[in-house]
Amino acid sequence: MRPLLLRSSLGCLVTVLGSFSASRNKLVTQAAAVPHLYYLRKTMHYQTEERGHPHSPDYRIYFTETEQDNDVPAKKTKKNENEVLFNMVVEVPRWSNAKMEIATKESLNPIKQDVKKGKLRYVANIFPHKGYIWNYGALPQTWEDPNHTDKETKCCGDNDPIDVCEIGTQVCFPGQVIQVKVLGILAMIDEGEMDWKVIAINAEDPDAKNLNSIEDVRKSRPGHLEATVDWFRKYKVPDGKPENQFGFNGQFKDKDFAAEIIKSTHKHWRALVQKQTNSGGIECKNISCCESPFKCSADETRDVVQSAPAFGSAHPVSPEVDKWHFV
């Protein structure tokens, strides 16, 4: 699954592995003149453009423009002396089923719906859960290096950015960029690969001031963390896959541990975009990462977006997606 993080010291608008943006110049200059071809949404300082048809293999969400600058940073930012925030790119809204993710192997790393064996992927409703039980997404400018073995779990990275489960009250939308407080982390092992799951909350959520640690979540939201482990353990079972496993006996690690994992995966991302390590098939094209040999021009990125199918009406979704599974 899954490209953006926060403003980094590299000063680049790159996704986890590439670039979500096109340039400081307006990418979509014809939007006003041809409104039926474009659907634009503002998200924080970032603007997205939808291409193709929702619920179809050609659907993509590109980051096309920023209001103030061209970067979606990956590093942490301080809200005050006691609080550190990270940018999160939302891929999947809570309660929805479409497995949307950053397309790390496509130019500009758009968000798309995952496809397997020629079919669009939807997560099953495993009773009593409906779709994803949090807003799900990723921290930009992080990379779980498949050549790196975690010293605790002895598993290698899954070749993706770090995943985030945002537990706030607002239902977000794909492509939205929010700032989150990191509360803890879960070490999921997916078919032998390390697949960290950061637990966080939108800094603007009404509950954010009361949730400052994984223990706060455990105390104020009984059963929420247990439901999270249960969901990740079973969500692939309806597709015929085995249950997922976990490091640390399925126990959540605290926010300091999470911060170290994020720091480590950001270092791996930097090595990736500076071509100091094997890319693992990741598309690293960007326009503003000054230390990266993968830089490209604004014209190139504009051509990528405009060559994608024009935005159109959504395709119908099979009623099977709403089926309940009892695992």
C-alpha positions as protocol buffer text, in pm:
chain_id: "A"
residue {
  index: 1
  type: MET
  ca { x: 0 y: 0 z: 0 }
}
residue {
  index: 2
  type: ARG
  ca { x: 93 y: 351 z: -75 }
}
residue {
  index: 3
  type: PRO
  ca { x: 333 y: 905 z: -120 }
}
residue {
  index: 4
  type: LEU
  ca { x: 351 y: 1227 z: 88 }
}
residue {
  index: 5
  type: LEU
  ca { x: 499 y: 1310 z: 426 }
}
residue {
  index: 6
  type: LEU
  ca { x: 598 y: 1638 z: 579 }
}
residue {
  index: 7
  type: ARG
  ca { x: 820 y: 1931 z: 497 }
}
residue {
  index: 8
  type: SER
  ca { x: 1164 y: 1787 z: 531 }
}
residue {
  index: 9
  type: SER
  ca { x: 1508 y: 1938 z: 547 }
}
residue {
  index: 10
  type: LEU
  ca { x: 1535 y: 1833 z: 183 }
}
residue {
  index: 11
  type: GLY
  ca { x: 1259 y: 2078 z: 102 }
}
residue {
  index: 12
  type: CYS
  ca { x: 1084 y: 1850 z: -146 }
}
residue {
  index: 13
  type: LEU
  ca { x: 726 y: 1775 z: -230 }
}
residue {
  index: 14
  type: VAL
  ca { x: 779 y: 1408 z: -260 }
}
residue {
  index: 15
  type: THR
  ca { x: 554 y: 1130 z: -169 }
}
residue {
  index: 16
  type: VAL
  ca { x: 682 y: 860 z: 42 }
}
residue {
  index: 17
  type: LEU
  ca { x: 903 y: 778 z: -247 }
}
residue {
  index: 18
  type: GLY
  ca { x: 847 y: 1027 z: -519 }
}
residue {
  index: 19
  type: SER
  ca { x: 660 y: 1348 z: -580 }
}
residue {
  index: 20
  type: PHE
  ca { x: 295 y: 1425 z: -526 }
}
residue {
  index: 21
  type: SER
  ca { x: 323 y: 1769 z: -676 }
}
residue {
  index: 22
  type: ALA
  ca { x: 388 y: 1914 z: -1011 }
}
residue {
  index: 23
  type: SER
  ca { x: 534 y: 2261 z: -967 }
}
residue {
  index: 24
  type: ARG
  ca { x: 501 y: 2604 z: -811 }
}
residue {
  index: 25
  type: ASN
  ca { x: 331 y: 2708 z: -1128 }
}
residue {
  index: 26
  type: LYS
  ca { x: -34 y: 2625 z: -1167 }
}
residue {
  index: 27
  type: LEU
  ca { x: -60 y: 2276 z: -1303 }
}
residue {
  index: 28
  type: VAL
  ca { x: -423 y: 2290 z: -1399 }
}
residue {
  index: 29
  type: THR
  ca { x: -457 y: 2622 z: -1578 }
}
residue {
  index: 30
  type: GLN
  ca { x: -760 y: 2507 z: -1776 }
}
residue {
  index: 31
  type: ALA
  ca { x: -970 y: 2397 z: -1479 }
}
residue {
  index: 32
  type: ALA
  ca { x: -1199 y: 2700 z: -1483 }
}
residue {
  index: 33
  type: ALA
  ca { x: -1246 y: 2688 z: -1859 }
}
residue {
  index: 34
  type: VAL
  ca { x: -1321 y: 2316 z: -1876 }
}
residue {
  index: 35
  type: PRO
  ca { x: -1482 y: 2232 z: -1539 }
}
residue {
  index: 36
  type: HIS
  ca { x: -1630 y: 1902 z: -1656 }
}
residue {
  index: 37
  type: LEU
  ca { x: -1279 y: 1761 z: -1707 }
}
residue {
  index: 38
  type: TYR
  ca { x: -1146 y: 1839 z: -1364 }
}
residue {
  index: 39
  type: TYR
  ca { x: -1250 y: 1786 z: -1007 }
}
residue {
  index: 40
  type: LEU
  ca { x: -1028 y: 1977 z: -765 }
}
residue {
  index: 41
  type: ARG
  ca { x: -1031 y: 1958 z: -386 }
}
residue {
  index: 42
  type: LYS
  ca { x: -836 y: 2167 z: -137 }
}
residue {
  index: 43
  type: THR
  ca { x: -670 y: 1982 z: 150 }
}
residue {
  index: 44
  type: MET
  ca { x: -472 y: 2186 z: 401 }
}
residue {
  index: 45
  type: HIS
  ca { x: -217 y: 2363 z: 174 }
}
residue {
  index: 46
  type: TYR
  ca { x: -239 y: 2092 z: -89 }
}
residue {
  index: 47
  type: GLN
  ca { x: -467 y: 2054 z: -386 }
}
residue {
  index: 48
  type: THR
  ca { x: -560 y: 1726 z: -548 }
}
residue {
  index: 49
  type: GLU
  ca { x: -691 y: 1643 z: -893 }
}
residue {
  index: 50
  type: GLU
  ca { x: -896 y: 1333 z: -963 }
}
residue {
  index: 51
  type: ARG
  ca { x: -851 y: 1155 z: -1295 }
}
residue {
  index: 52
  type: GLY
  ca { x: -1037 y: 856 z: -1433 }
}
residue {
  index: 53
  type: HIS
  ca { x: -1351 y: 703 z: -1287 }
}
residue {
  index: 54
  type: PRO
  ca { x: -1393 y: 623 z: -914 }
}
residue {
  index: 55
  type: HIS
  ca { x: -1428 y: 249 z: -846 }
}
residue {
  index: 56
  type: SER
  ca { x: -1240 y: 165 z: -1166 }
}
residue {
  index: 57
  type: PRO
  ca { x: -878 y: 65 z: -1238 }
}
residue {
  index: 58
  type: ASP
  ca { x: -805 y: 398 z: -1410 }
}
residue {
  index: 59
  type: TYR
  ca { x: -895 y: 617 z: -1111 }
}
residue {
  index: 60
  type: ARG
  ca { x: -611 y: 829 z: -971 }
}
residue {
  index: 61
  type: ILE
  ca { x: -575 y: 1117 z: -724 }
}
residue {
  index: 62
  type: TYR
  ca { x: -277 y: 1342 z: -800 }
}
residue {
  index: 63
  type: PHE
  ca { x: -137 y: 1617 z: -582 }
}
residue {
  index: 64
  type: THR
  ca { x: -115 y: 1906 z: -824 }
}
residue {
  index: 65
  type: GLU
  ca { x: -64 y: 2235 z: -643 }
}
residue {
  index: 66
  type: THR
  ca { x: -4 y: 2401 z: -307 }
}
residue {
  index: 67
  type: GLU
  ca { x: -134 y: 2733 z: -183 }
}
residue {
  index: 68
  type: GLN
  ca { x: 193 y: 2845 z: -26 }
}
residue {
  index: 69
  type: ASP
  ca { x: 469 y: 2623 z: -152 }
}
residue {
  index: 70
  type: ASN
  ca { x: 541 y: 2307 z: -340 }
}
residue {
  index: 71
  type: ASP
  ca { x: 623 y: 2069 z: -58 }
}
residue {
  index: 72
  type: VAL
  ca { x: 441 y: 1806 z: 139 }
}
residue {
  index: 73
  type: PRO
  ca { x: 700 y: 1751 z: 411 }
}
residue {
  index: 74
  type: ALA
  ca { x: 781 y: 1430 z: 583 }
}
residue {
  index: 75
  type: LYS
  ca { x: 953 y: 1554 z: 893 }
}
residue {
  index: 76
  type: LYS
  ca { x: 796 y: 1637 z: 1223 }
}
residue {
  index: 77
  type: THR
  ca { x: 690 y: 1991 z: 1310 }
}
residue {
  index: 78
  type: LYS
  ca { x: 644 y: 2143 z: 1653 }
}
residue {
  index: 79
  type: LYS
  ca { x: 311 y: 2285 z: 1756 }
}
residue {
  index: 80
  type: ASN
  ca { x: 450 y: 2384 z: 2093 }
}
residue {
  index: 81
  type: GLU
  ca { x: 742 y: 2283 z: 2309 }
}
residue {
  index: 82
  type: ASN
  ca { x: 572 y: 1966 z: 2431 }
}
residue {
  index: 83
  type: GLU
  ca { x: 402 y: 1840 z: 2117 }
}
residue {
  index: 84
  type: VAL
  ca { x: 540 y: 1704 z: 1791 }
}
residue {
  index: 85
  type: LEU
  ca { x: 316 y: 1664 z: 1487 }
}
residue {
  index: 86
  type: PHE
  ca { x: 354 y: 1470 z: 1163 }
}
residue {
  index: 87
  type: ASN
  ca { x: 179 y: 1511 z: 829 }
}
residue {
  index: 88
  type: MET
  ca { x: -42 y: 1221 z: 730 }
}
residue {
  index: 89
  type: VAL
  ca { x: -174 y: 1150 z: 381 }
}
residue {
  index: 90
  type: VAL
  ca { x: -519 y: 995 z: 409 }
}
residue {
  index: 91
  type: GLU
  ca { x: -574 y: 708 z: 168 }
}
residue {
  index: 92
  type: VAL
  ca { x: -891 y: 544 z: 304 }
}
residue {
  index: 93
  type: PRO
  ca { x: -1178 y: 712 z: 494 }
}
residue {
  index: 94
  type: ARG
  ca { x: -1314 y: 538 z: 802 }
}
residue {
  index: 95
  type: TRP
  ca { x: -1603 y: 293 z: 738 }
}
residue {
  index: 96
  type: SER
  ca { x: -1519 y: 260 z: 368 }
}
residue {
  index: 97
  type: ASN
  ca { x: -1403 y: -59 z: 193 }
}
residue {
  index: 98
  type: ALA
  ca { x: -1208 y: 39 z: -120 }
}
residue {
  index: 99
  type: LYS
  ca { x: -840 y: -41 z: -69 }
}
residue {
  index: 100
  type: MET
  ca { x: -700 y: 294 z: -177 }
}
residue {
  index: 101
  type: GLU
  ca { x: -324 y: 336 z: -158 }
}
residue {
  index: 102
  type: ILE
  ca { x: -29 y: 537 z: -278 }
}
residue {
  index: 103
  type: ALA
  ca { x: 90 y: 394 z: -608 }
}
residue {
  index: 104
  type: THR
  ca { x: 460 y: 390 z: -522 }
}
residue {
  index: 105
  type: LYS
  ca { x: 561 y: 234 z: -854 }
}
residue {
  index: 106
  type: GLU
  ca { x: 380 y: 489 z: -1072 }
}
residue {
  index: 107
  type: SER
  ca { x: 514 y: 825 z: -1180 }
}
residue {
  index: 108
  type: LEU
  ca { x: 421 y: 1101 z: -929 }
}
residue {
  index: 109
  type: ASN
  ca { x: 290 y: 835 z: -687 }
}
residue {
  index: 110
  type: PRO
  ca { x: -84 y: 908 z: -717 }
}
residue {
  index: 111
  type: ILE
  ca { x: -341 y: 745 z: -491 }
}
residue {
  index: 112
  type: LYS
  ca { x: -529 y: 463 z: -662 }
}
residue {
  index: 113
  type: GLN
  ca { x: -740 y: 160 z: -575 }
}
residue {
  index: 114
  type: ASP
  ca { x: -533 y: -156 z: -546 }
}
residue {
  index: 115
  type: VAL
  ca { x: -593 y: -429 z: -803 }
}
residue {
  index: 116
  type: LYS
  ca { x: -526 y: -800 z: -759 }
}
residue {
  index: 117
  type: LYS
  ca { x: -575 y: -1066 z: -1026 }
}
residue {
  index: 118
  type: GLY
  ca { x: -747 y: -807 z: -1243 }
}
residue {
  index: 119
  type: LYS
  ca { x: -1004 y: -712 z: -980 }
}
residue {
  index: 120
  type: LEU
  ca { x: -1034 y: -402 z: -765 }
}
residue {
  index: 121
  type: ARG
  ca { x: -962 y: -476 z: -400 }
}
residue {
  index: 122
  type: TYR
  ca { x: -1207 y: -407 z: -120 }
}
residue {
  index: 123
  type: VAL
  ca { x: -1152 y: -503 z: 243 }
}
residue {
  index: 124
  type: ALA
  ca { x: -1417 y: -731 z: 383 }
}
residue {
  index: 125
  type: ASN
  ca { x: -1665 y: -633 z: 654 }
}
residue {
  index: 126
  type: ILE
  ca { x: -1558 y: -862 z: 937 }
}
residue {
  index: 127
  type: PHE
  ca { x: -1835 y: -857 z: 1196 }
}
residue {
  index: 128
  type: PRO
  ca { x: -1883 y: -628 z: 1382 }
}
residue {
  index: 129
  type: HIS
  ca { x: -1658 y: -394 z: 1180 }
}
residue {
  index: 130
  type: LYS
  ca { x: -1763 y: -197 z: 870 }
}
residue {
  index: 131
  type: GLY
  ca { x: -1469 y: -151 z: 633 }
}
residue {
  index: 132
  type: TYR
  ca { x: -1168 y: 27 z: 782 }
}
residue {
  index: 133
  type: ILE
  ca { x: -1229 y: 124 z: 1145 }
}
residue {
  index: 134
  type: TRP
  ca { x: -1009 y: 438 z: 1136 }
}
residue {
  index: 135
  type: ASN
  ca { x: -898 y: 688 z: 876 }
}
residue {
  index: 136
  type: TYR
  ca { x: -610 y: 499 z: 717 }
}
residue {
  index: 137
  type: GLY
  ca { x: -310 y: 640 z: 537 }
}
residue {
  index: 138
  type: ALA
  ca { x: 64 y: 691 z: 542 }
}
residue {
  index: 139
  type: LEU
  ca { x: 343 y: 918 z: 663 }
}
residue {
  index: 140
  type: PRO
  ca { x: 510 y: 1075 z: 358 }
}
residue {
  index: 141
  type: GLN
  ca { x: 886 y: 1057 z: 320 }
}
residue {
  index: 142
  type: THR
  ca { x: 915 y: 728 z: 504 }
}
residue {
  index: 143
  type: TRP
  ca { x: 1006 y: 392 z: 355 }
}
residue {
  index: 144
  type: GLU
  ca { x: 1011 y: 44 z: 505 }
}
residue {
  index: 145
  type: ASP
  ca { x: 1324 y: -79 z: 329 }
}
residue {
  index: 146
  type: PRO
  ca { x: 1289 y: -444 z: 214 }
}
residue {
  index: 147
  type: ASN
  ca { x: 1669 y: -475 z: 251 }
}
residue {
  index: 148
  type: HIS
  ca { x: 1659 y: -371 z: 617 }
}
residue {
  index: 149
  type: THR
  ca { x: 1598 y: -634 z: 885 }
}
residue {
  index: 150
  type: ASP
  ca { x: 1428 y: -510 z: 1201 }
}
residue {
  index: 151
  type: LYS
  ca { x: 1648 y: -603 z: 1497 }
}
residue {
  index: 152
  type: GLU
  ca { x: 1351 y: -693 z: 1719 }
}
residue {
  index: 153
  type: THR
  ca { x: 1121 y: -887 z: 1485 }
}
residue {
  index: 154
  type: LYS
  ca { x: 1391 y: -1010 z: 1243 }
}
residue {
  index: 155
  type: CYS
  ca { x: 1161 y: -918 z: 952 }
}
residue {
  index: 156
  type: CYS
  ca { x: 1240 y: -699 z: 650 }
}
residue {
  index: 157
  type: GLY
  ca { x: 1038 y: -394 z: 547 }
}
residue {
  index: 158
  type: ASP
  ca { x: 739 y: -420 z: 311 }
}
residue {
  index: 159
  type: ASN
  ca { x: 866 y: -167 z: 51 }
}
residue {
  index: 160
  type: ASP
  ca { x: 603 y: 92 z: 147 }
}
residue {
  index: 161
  type: PRO
  ca { x: 571 y: 406 z: 358 }
}
residue {
  index: 162
  type: ILE
  ca { x: 468 y: 363 z: 722 }
}
residue {
  index: 163
  type: ASP
  ca { x: 93 y: 315 z: 763 }
}
residue {
  index: 164
  type: VAL
  ca { x: -114 y: 529 z: 999 }
}
residue {
  index: 165
  type: CYS
  ca { x: -444 y: 459 z: 1176 }
}
residue {
  index: 166
  type: GLU
  ca { x: -598 y: 796 z: 1265 }
}
residue {
  index: 167
  type: ILE
  ca { x: -851 y: 751 z: 1547 }
}
residue {
  index: 168
  type: GLY
  ca { x: -1016 y: 1095 z: 1553 }
}
residue {
  index: 169
  type: THR
  ca { x: -1387 y: 1169 z: 1518 }
}
residue {
  index: 170
  type: GLN
  ca { x: -1380 y: 1324 z: 1169 }
}
residue {
  index: 171
  type: VAL
  ca { x: -1423 y: 1104 z: 863 }
}
residue {
  index: 172
  type: CYS
  ca { x: -1154 y: 1218 z: 618 }
}
residue {
  index: 173
  type: PHE
  ca { x: -1128 y: 1178 z: 240 }
}
residue {
  index: 174
  type: PRO
  ca { x: -862 y: 1027 z: 14 }
}
residue {
  index: 175
  type: GLY
  ca { x: -582 y: 1273 z: -56 }
}
residue {
  index: 176
  type: GLN
  ca { x: -650 y: 1483 z: 252 }
}
residue {
  index: 177
  type: VAL
  ca { x: -335 y: 1592 z: 437 }
}
residue {
  index: 178
  type: ILE
  ca { x: -374 y: 1631 z: 812 }
}
residue {
  index: 179
  type: GLN
  ca { x: -136 y: 1686 z: 1100 }
}
residue {
  index: 180
  type: VAL
  ca { x: -142 y: 1411 z: 1358 }
}
residue {
  index: 181
  type: LYS
  ca { x: -13 y: 1338 z: 1707 }
}
residue {
  index: 182
  type: VAL
  ca { x: 159 y: 1002 z: 1722 }
}
residue {
  index: 183
  type: LEU
  ca { x: 41 y: 796 z: 2021 }
}
residue {
  index: 184
  type: GLY
  ca { x: 200 y: 455 z: 1967 }
}
residue {
  index: 185
  type: ILE
  ca { x: 276 y: 184 z: 1715 }
}
residue {
  index: 186
  type: LEU
  ca { x: 186 y: -179 z: 1640 }
}
residue {
  index: 187
  type: ALA
  ca { x: 435 y: -422 z: 1485 }
}
residue {
  index: 188
  type: MET
  ca { x: 229 y: -617 z: 1234 }
}
residue {
  index: 189
  type: ILE
  ca { x: 396 y: -894 z: 1034 }
}
residue {
  index: 190
  type: ASP
  ca { x: 224 y: -942 z: 699 }
}
residue {
  index: 191
  type: GLU
  ca { x: 327 y: -1263 z: 525 }
}
residue {
  index: 192
  type: GLY
  ca { x: 673 y: -1236 z: 680 }
}
residue {
  index: 193
  type: GLU
  ca { x: 722 y: -865 z: 608 }
}
residue {
  index: 194
  type: MET
  ca { x: 746 y: -586 z: 866 }
}
residue {
  index: 195
  type: ASP
  ca { x: 441 y: -360 z: 834 }
}
residue {
  index: 196
  type: TRP
  ca { x: 434 y: -101 z: 1114 }
}
residue {
  index: 197
  type: LYS
  ca { x: 99 y: 58 z: 1202 }
}
residue {
  index: 198
  type: VAL
  ca { x: 124 y: 399 z: 1369 }
}
residue {
  index: 199
  type: ILE
  ca { x: -166 y: 494 z: 1598 }
}
residue {
  index: 200
  type: ALA
  ca { x: -231 y: 869 z: 1582 }
}
residue {
  index: 201
  type: ILE
  ca { x: -499 y: 1134 z: 1616 }
}
residue {
  index: 202
  type: ASN
  ca { x: -572 y: 1444 z: 1411 }
}
residue {
  index: 203
  type: ALA
  ca { x: -425 y: 1739 z: 1603 }
}
residue {
  index: 204
  type: GLU
  ca { x: -745 y: 1937 z: 1535 }
}
residue {
  index: 205
  type: ASP
  ca { x: -973 y: 1669 z: 1679 }
}
residue {
  index: 206
  type: PRO
  ca { x: -1165 y: 1765 z: 1996 }
}
residue {
  index: 207
  type: ASP
  ca { x: -1021 y: 1459 z: 2174 }
}
residue {
  index: 208
  type: ALA
  ca { x: -660 y: 1534 z: 2075 }
}
residue {
  index: 209
  type: LYS
  ca { x: -588 y: 1739 z: 2387 }
}
residue {
  index: 210
  type: ASN
  ca { x: -683 y: 1443 z: 2607 }
}
residue {
  index: 211
  type: LEU
  ca { x: -498 y: 1172 z: 2413 }
}
residue {
  index: 212
  type: ASN
  ca { x: -123 y: 1199 z: 2456 }
}
residue {
  index: 213
  type: SER
  ca { x: -14 y: 835 z: 2483 }
}
residue {
  index: 214
  type: ILE
  ca { x: -120 y: 483 z: 2395 }
}
residue {
  index: 215
  type: GLU
  ca { x: -226 y: 437 z: 2757 }
}
residue {
  index: 216
  type: ASP
  ca { x: -462 y: 734 z: 2724 }
}
residue {
  index: 217
  type: VAL
  ca { x: -628 y: 554 z: 2434 }
}
residue {
  index: 218
  type: ARG
  ca { x: -655 y: 234 z: 2636 }
}
residue {
  index: 219
  type: LYS
  ca { x: -816 y: 414 z: 2932 }
}
residue {
  index: 220
  type: SER
  ca { x: -1054 y: 648 z: 2750 }
}
residue {
  index: 221
  type: ARG
  ca { x: -1156 y: 415 z: 2467 }
}
residue {
  index: 222
  type: PRO
  ca { x: -1202 y: 66 z: 2610 }
}
residue {
  index: 223
  type: GLY
  ca { x: -1171 y: -201 z: 2343 }
}
residue {
  index: 224
  type: HIS
  ca { x: -1042 y: 27 z: 2066 }
}
residue {
  index: 225
  type: LEU
  ca { x: -686 y: -105 z: 2066 }
}
residue {
  index: 226
  type: GLU
  ca { x: -804 y: -464 z: 2099 }
}
residue {
  index: 227
  type: ALA
  ca { x: -1038 y: -411 z: 1802 }
}
residue {
  index: 228
  type: THR
  ca { x: -745 y: -273 z: 1602 }
}
residue {
  index: 229
  type: VAL
  ca { x: -535 y: -585 z: 1663 }
}
residue {
  index: 230
  type: ASP
  ca { x: -835 y: -808 z: 1583 }
}
residue {
  index: 231
  type: TRP
  ca { x: -901 y: -620 z: 1258 }
}
residue {
  index: 232
  type: PHE
  ca { x: -543 y: -646 z: 1137 }
}
residue {
  index: 233
  type: ARG
  ca { x: -523 y: -1010 z: 1239 }
}
residue {
  index: 234
  type: LYS
  ca { x: -829 y: -1117 z: 1039 }
}
residue {
  index: 235
  type: TYR
  ca { x: -888 y: -873 z: 753 }
}
residue {
  index: 236
  type: LYS
  ca { x: -729 y: -1097 z: 486 }
}
residue {
  index: 237
  type: VAL
  ca { x: -890 y: -1420 z: 605 }
}
residue {
  index: 238
  type: PRO
  ca { x: -1205 y: -1380 z: 386 }
}
residue {
  index: 239
  type: ASP
  ca { x: -968 y: -1369 z: 85 }
}
residue {
  index: 240
  type: GLY
  ca { x: -825 y: -1707 z: 180 }
}
residue {
  index: 241
  type: LYS
  ca { x: -510 y: -1571 z: 345 }
}
residue {
  index: 242
  type: PRO
  ca { x: -378 y: -1677 z: 686 }
}
residue {
  index: 243
  type: GLU
  ca { x: -414 y: -1453 z: 989 }
}
residue {
  index: 244
  type: ASN
  ca { x: -147 y: -1186 z: 1025 }
}
residue {
  index: 245
  type: GLN
  ca { x: 106 y: -1210 z: 1305 }
}
residue {
  index: 246
  type: PHE
  ca { x: 253 y: -944 z: 1534 }
}
residue {
  index: 247
  type: GLY
  ca { x: 580 y: -859 z: 1700 }
}
residue {
  index: 248
  type: PHE
  ca { x: 595 y: -796 z: 2076 }
}
residue {
  index: 249
  type: ASN
  ca { x: 307 y: -1040 z: 2129 }
}
residue {
  index: 250
  type: GLY
  ca { x: 63 y: -796 z: 1972 }
}
residue {
  index: 251
  type: GLN
  ca { x: 134 y: -528 z: 2232 }
}
residue {
  index: 252
  type: PHE
  ca { x: 143 y: -163 z: 2129 }
}
residue {
  index: 253
  type: LYS
  ca { x: 471 y: 21 z: 2178 }
}
residue {
  index: 254
  type: ASP
  ca { x: 470 y: 379 z: 2307 }
}
residue {
  index: 255
  type: LYS
  ca { x: 507 y: 705 z: 2114 }
}
residue {
  index: 256
  type: ASP
  ca { x: 881 y: 734 z: 2183 }
}
residue {
  index: 257
  type: PHE
  ca { x: 935 y: 392 z: 2026 }
}
residue {
  index: 258
  type: ALA
  ca { x: 713 y: 499 z: 1735 }
}
residue {
  index: 259
  type: ALA
  ca { x: 918 y: 816 z: 1686 }
}
residue {
  index: 260
  type: GLU
  ca { x: 1236 y: 611 z: 1653 }
}
residue {
  index: 261
  type: ILE
  ca { x: 1076 y: 387 z: 1390 }
}
residue {
  index: 262
  type: ILE
  ca { x: 957 y: 692 z: 1196 }
}
residue {
  index: 263
  type: LYS
  ca { x: 1304 y: 847 z: 1220 }
}
residue {
  index: 264
  type: SER
  ca { x: 1465 y: 528 z: 1091 }
}
residue {
  index: 265
  type: THR
  ca { x: 1226 y: 492 z: 798 }
}
residue {
  index: 266
  type: HIS
  ca { x: 1275 y: 858 z: 706 }
}
residue {
  index: 267
  type: LYS
  ca { x: 1650 y: 790 z: 683 }
}
residue {
  index: 268
  type: HIS
  ca { x: 1578 y: 496 z: 455 }
}
residue {
  index: 269
  type: TRP
  ca { x: 1359 y: 721 z: 238 }
}
residue {
  index: 270
  type: ARG
  ca { x: 1635 y: 979 z: 211 }
}
residue {
  index: 271
  type: ALA
  ca { x: 1879 y: 713 z: 96 }
}
residue {
  index: 272
  type: LEU
  ca { x: 1618 y: 601 z: -158 }
}
residue {
  index: 273
  type: VAL
  ca { x: 1559 y: 942 z: -322 }
}
residue {
  index: 274
  type: GLN
  ca { x: 1934 y: 1014 z: -319 }
}
residue {
  index: 275
  type: LYS
  ca { x: 1994 y: 685 z: -502 }
}
residue {
  index: 276
  type: GLN
  ca { x: 2209 y: 545 z: -223 }
}
residue {
  index: 277
  type: THR
  ca { x: 2013 y: 220 z: -207 }
}
residue {
  index: 278
  type: ASN
  ca { x: 1823 y: -20 z: -432 }
}
residue {
  index: 279
  type: SER
  ca { x: 1487 y: 137 z: -519 }
}
residue {
  index: 280
  type: GLY
  ca { x: 1290 y: -187 z: -502 }
}
residue {
  index: 281
  type: GLY
  ca { x: 1092 y: -74 z: -806 }
}
residue {
  index: 282
  type: ILE
  ca { x: 980 y: 248 z: -635 }
}
residue {
  index: 283
  type: GLU
  ca { x: 921 y: 548 z: -861 }
}
residue {
  index: 284
  type: CYS
  ca { x: 1131 y: 830 z: -709 }
}
residue {
  index: 285
  type: LYS
  ca { x: 1064 y: 1109 z: -958 }
}
residue {
  index: 286
  type: ASN
  ca { x: 1036 y: 1450 z: -788 }
}
residue {
  index: 287
  type: ILE
  ca { x: 1070 y: 1816 z: -876 }
}
residue {
  index: 288
  type: SER
  ca { x: 1225 y: 1981 z: -573 }
}
residue {
  index: 289
  type: CYS
  ca { x: 1442 y: 1736 z: -380 }
}
residue {
  index: 290
  type: CYS
  ca { x: 1771 y: 1918 z: -422 }
}
residue {
  index: 291
  type: GLU
  ca { x: 1990 y: 1620 z: -335 }
}
residue {
  index: 292
  type: SER
  ca { x: 1803 y: 1374 z: -558 }
}
residue {
  index: 293
  type: PRO
  ca { x: 1915 y: 1256 z: -903 }
}
residue {
  index: 294
  type: PHE
  ca { x: 1550 y: 1177 z: -981 }
}
residue {
  index: 295
  type: LYS
  ca { x: 1445 y: 1541 z: -1024 }
}
residue {
  index: 296
  type: CYS
  ca { x: 1229 y: 1620 z: -1324 }
}
residue {
  index: 297
  type: SER
  ca { x: 1072 y: 1930 z: -1476 }
}
residue {
  index: 298
  type: ALA
  ca { x: 729 y: 2078 z: -1412 }
}
residue {
  index: 299
  type: ASP
  ca { x: 642 y: 2011 z: -1777 }
}
residue {
  index: 300
  type: GLU
  ca { x: 711 y: 1640 z: -1728 }
}
residue {
  index: 301
  type: THR
  ca { x: 486 y: 1617 z: -1425 }
}
residue {
  index: 302
  type: ARG
  ca { x: 214 y: 1818 z: -1599 }
}
residue {
  index: 303
  type: ASP
  ca { x: 226 y: 1576 z: -1891 }
}
residue {
  index: 304
  type: VAL
  ca { x: 189 y: 1278 z: -1656 }
}
residue {
  index: 305
  type: VAL
  ca { x: -129 y: 1416 z: -1499 }
}
residue {
  index: 306
  type: GLN
  ca { x: -285 y: 1539 z: -1822 }
}
residue {
  index: 307
  type: SER
  ca { x: -216 y: 1210 z: -1998 }
}
residue {
  index: 308
  type: ALA
  ca { x: -433 y: 1026 z: -1746 }
}
residue {
  index: 309
  type: PRO
  ca { x: -801 y: 971 z: -1837 }
}
residue {
  index: 310
  type: ALA
  ca { x: -1028 y: 1269 z: -1766 }
}
residue {
  index: 311
  type: PHE
  ca { x: -1234 y: 1258 z: -1448 }
}
residue {
  index: 312
  type: GLY
  ca { x: -1573 y: 1095 z: -1499 }
}
residue {
  index: 313
  type: SER
  ca { x: -1865 y: 938 z: -1320 }
}
residue {
  index: 314
  type: ALA
  ca { x: -1809 y: 659 z: -1070 }
}
residue {
  index: 315
  type: HIS
  ca { x: -1856 y: 298 z: -1173 }
}
residue {
  index: 316
  type: PRO
  ca { x: -2107 y: 85 z: -980 }
}
residue {
  index: 317
  type: VAL
  ca { x: -1984 y: -120 z: -685 }
}
residue {
  index: 318
  type: SER
  ca { x: -2084 y: -484 z: -645 }
}
residue {
  index: 319
  type: PRO
  ca { x: -2332 y: -553 z: -361 }
}
residue {
  index: 320
  type: GLU
  ca { x: -2085 y: -822 z: -247 }
}
residue {
  index: 321
  type: VAL
  ca { x: -1871 y: -545 z: -95 }
}
residue {
  index: 322
  type: ASP
  ca { x: -2134 y: -491 z: 176 }
}
residue {
  index: 323
  type: LYS
  ca { x: -2148 y: -858 z: 271 }
}
residue {
  index: 324
  type: TRP
  ca { x: -2072 y: -948 z: 634 }
}
residue {
  index: 325
  type: HIS
  ca { x: -1804 y: -1205 z: 716 }
}
residue {
  index: 326
  type: PHE
  ca { x: -1793 y: -1394 z: 1042 }
}
residue {
  index: 327
  type: VAL
  ca { x: -1436 y: -1500 z: 1118 }
}
